[in-house]
Amino acid sequence: MANVEHGGQMGGAFGAGNAHEAKARLKVARVGLWAVAAVLAVRQVAVVLGTPRGERLTDLETWVGTNGVLHVNGSLYDSTRFTGTPFAGLVLKPLTRAAQQALGWGWTFGTLLLVVALGLIAARALPKPVTRRSSLLAAPVAISLLMLSLPVRNTLYLGQTSIIPVLLVLLGCFAVRGERTSGVLIGLGAALQPTVLLFAPLLWFTGRRRAAASTAGTFAVCTALAWAAMPHDSYTYWVHHLAGTGLGGKADDHANQSLHGALLRLGLSGPLEIGLFFVLGTAVAVLGLRRAIRYAHDGQLLLAVAVTGCVAVAVSPTSWQHQLLWVLLAVVGRVGTRASDRYVWPVAVVLLMTLPARMMLPNMGVLEPLRDNLVLLAALGAAICVPFLSRASPHYRTPIPTEYAGPVPTRWKRVPLLPFLRRVLTRPNLLLELLLIRVTYAAYAQVRLAATGDSSTAGRVTAEHHGDQILVVERLLHIDVERWVNHAVAGVGWLRGFFDFYYESFHFVFPLAVLGVLYWRRPVDYRWARSVLGFTTFTALIGFWLYPLAPPRLMPQLGIIDTVHGVQDFSKPDYGTLTALTNQYAAMPSLHFGWSLWCGLTIAILAPRRWMKVLGLLHPLFTVSAIVATGNHWVLDAAGGAAVVGLGFGLAHLFQGPRARVTAAAVSSVPVPEAARTPS
């Protein structure tokens, strides 16, 4: 749709037909996205309300007394679990007579409505001009991302008020008329979350001085009102706890994604830490607000709001997970002059705000400081580092286009099934590739761990029963050679050591090496080979889930020698089901062999020399020998691995057609339409 709009009106019946089809596709996409948003909303509510009463809305239920909800005896901060301002407590006082269950339902659905309102306002606040496609699809996409984000999920689960300040700021900046009204709304947000006061300088230096003054005045009035009504609690919050510092969990907890929390996690403490936090916080505030003011003058007010919010996240003494929604708003910033670079920042932000940090970075000691402060680093990046494009940049709306292969000639009327997945001829962005590979592998590991459904005796019985079935089939086919090969290899020291080393070392190294070489030397073929590997792994996961299978080494009656892991204790009823690293019952199909066969076939297809092709095909041969000799797989597991590899190649061809380079050569004489050359 973006290409059609920028290209002008198409003439004739052909153009009219295309425009009609484009409108129909856009309508279907819009309905589908709204359906996704509705499903996500229902799921979030179901998860919260389906959680046992004592485990959900725990922050809200710190107020529970004998006579109902929010019945408080003594200070709000006696338990240190309530982290809101005294004004927030004053606002919640009218709910003291509400029934606990009714308030829980009302709070959950009320928060859900606030999230929807937040998404609608953010979608309307996108920098102008926007295409018709973007304006129609932005709202359901924004709401879906909010529903998936960890801050919103955490807020719904805990019963927090952290969405309200964000919504008040967006209402004040984009939805209401009059500077004073705008300032009142933002001032109310600051009374609920003091770091929102950072928006006052943004308003002042962008010419909205009445709004800035109104923000400061509203904050002062609300705080004074709370102090008059609750003097003891106000003293506890503002003086004893230094504007909330120390409330909630420990300040050095990983959930505190502020500069203060990061410095504490690095081992600093006392006056040194406080002084360093003050210096760094001041620098971040000055630099970040300067950037926000510049983007506001540039016409990117939503980005300016997001940058200011990210500054607030960094400089606040405590920024808990439910208070990090500002980082997600920074997704609207545009980064990169090439079309292939344009998606790196938004994809990184979305993944960061929807997935745990352990899925973004591997569990390695050297990466622990990065993993523990990942959201803070994103907030600092948005505040002071990430080079968001100005609207005056020639690449803001029209990045350097991506080169595509020519259209694929249709075969059998249905192939390719997804012709809109155009084959790209340029090298993909490396950072985005590494990010997606890491997240995909983390998801693969999680699914594989959960494949048996549980770690109880029943899981082991099912896997061993399937092992008996495999053994029966192999005996019928006269290929039950696992025990003979295992004992033959185990008796030869150097051969046993070779296969153990091969089994443990090359499973990940070889595929990554092939992908690395293709990325550097053959970027077009890299995309094709990566798609094949993705389809192969996905279909293998289905096999793990549907058919948990005990490998030969975990079948006690076979007498297999576990050459890699050593002697095992079969007396443990749940042994083998789950370990800290992998699910040992995910044996069918064998991805050890499947990935090695993918490597071999890819090298055989793409390598320019015959000796390279032969060496590549030796890898799956050595791998199948290793997995059988070490007792880690059945012969039929290797057959299953070969089947999913074949399915991977077939699905890649079915959905996208032949390899891009082959297609480009075949249709080099066919001119590529302008719409195919211009990125969306």
C-alpha positions, 0 to 999 in steps of 0.5 A: 500500500505504501508503494502504491500511495507514493507511486501515484494513481494507476491508470486503466482497468489493471490499475483499478483492479490492483487498487481494489485488491490492495484495499481488500488485503488491507481490510483483511490485515486490519481485521486480522490484527484487531483479532490478534489484539483481542485474543492477546487481551483476553489471554492476559485477563484470563492469566491474571484472573486464573491465578490463585487469589494470593498470587495475583494483584499482590501489590494491590493486596498489600492493602487488604485488611479484615474489613475489605480491600485497601483497609490500611492500619498504620502507614502505607509503607510499613511493608515497603511493598507499596511503592506509590506516592502518598498522593497515589494512596490518597487517590485509592482511598475511595476504594476502601469499601470495595469488595476484594473480588469485585475490585480485583475484576474491576482493576484488571479490566480497568487496566486493560481499558487503559492499555487500549487507550494508550495504544490508540493515542500512541497510534494517532501520535505518529509523526506526520505524514503517515501512509494510509496503511500505517494509519489503519494498522498502527492502532491494533499493532500498538495495542498488541505490542503493549499487551505482549510487553513485560511492563504491561503484563507485570502491571496486570499481574501485580495490580500496579498504577504505572500505566496511568502516568504514561497515559496522562502524559500522552493525553496531555501532549496529544489529546487535549487542547489548551496548555493549562489542561495539558499541564494539569494532566502531566502534573497529575502523572508527576504526582503519581510518579515523580520522575514525570516532572522531567517533562516540565523542562521539555514543555518549557524549552519547546515553547509550551511554558504555560503547560510547564508551569501548570505541570509544576503547580499541579504536582505541588498542589497534589503533593501538598494535599497528600501531605496535609491528609497523610503527613506521616506517610508523606514524611516516610516517602519523601524524607525517610525513603528519599522519594521512594528509594528503598521501597519495593524490592532491594535496590540492587535487584535485577528488576531495578533497571536504573543507573542506581541499581546498575551501580549497586549490582557492579559492587559500588556502595556508599558515598562513592556510589551515590556521588557517581549516580548523581553525576551520571544521572545529571549527565543523562538528564541534560543530554537526553532532554537536549535530544528530546527538545531537538526531536520535538522541534523536528516534529517528532513529539512522540519520539521526544516523549519517549526519549524523556521517559527513557531519561526518567527510567535511567535517573530514577533511584528505582525503575521497576519492571512495571515502570519501563513502558517508556522504552517501548514507545522509543520504537517509533524512532527511525534509525539507519539509512538503508532499508535493511537497517531500518528494522534493527532498532524496532525489532530489538526494542520489541524483543527486549520489552517482550522477552526475558533478558536470558533469551536475548543473551546466552548464560555466559559469565562475561555477558552477565553485566550486559544481561542484567542491565539490558533494559537500562542499556536500551533506555540509555541508548534511546536517551543519549546514543541511538542516532534517530533520523531527523525528518529533514534527512532524505533517508527518513521516508525513503531509505536506500532501497533493497535489491530484489530478485525478479518475480518468480514464474508461477508453477502449477498455479500455486508455487510459490505460495507466498510470492510477496516474500521477495528474494533479497539480493543484498546482505542482511543486517548482521546485528539483526541476524544475530539477534534473531538467531539468538532469540530463535535458538532460545525459543527452540531450547525452551520448546525442546525442554517442554516437549515431554510435558513434565519431568515425572515418571509418566514422561519417562514411561512414555519415552521408553515405550516409544523407544520399544516401538522404534526397536521393534521397527528396526528389528523388522527392517534388520537395522537394529545395529545400535548395541553392536556399533556402540560396543565395537567403538567403546572397545577402541580407545582412540575411536571412542574419543574421536566420536565423543569429540565429534558428537560434542563439538560440531553440532553447533560449530559447523552450522554456524560456520556454514552460515557465517561463510555464506553471509560473508561470501554468498549473501543471497544464498545465505538467506535461502539456506537460513530459511531452509534451516529454519523450516527444518528446525521448526518441523523437528520441534513438532516431532519432539513435542508429539513423539518424546523418545528415549535414546538407546543409552537411556534404555536400561535393558539394551546395555548401551555404554554411554560413552559421552556422559558416563555411567548413569543412575537409572534408579531415578524415576525422572532421569533423562526427562529434563536437565538444566541444558536440554531435554534428553527425550527429544531424540526423534528426529535427530537434529544432530544428523539433520543439521549436519545433513543440511550443512552437507547438502548446502555445501554440495549445492553451493561449493564451487569445487568438487573436493569441497562438495565431497568434504561437506558430505563427509560431515553428515556421514561422520555425524550419523556414525557418532550419534549411533556409536555413542548411543545417543540416537537410533538409526531411525532418528537419523532417518527422521532427521533426513526427512525434516531436512527434505521437508525444510528444502521443500517448504522453502521452495513451496513458499518462496520458489527457487533460490534467488540467484537462480531466479535472477539469472532466469528472469534477468531480461524481465524488468522489475516493476517500480513497486518491487524495487521500492521498500515498504 
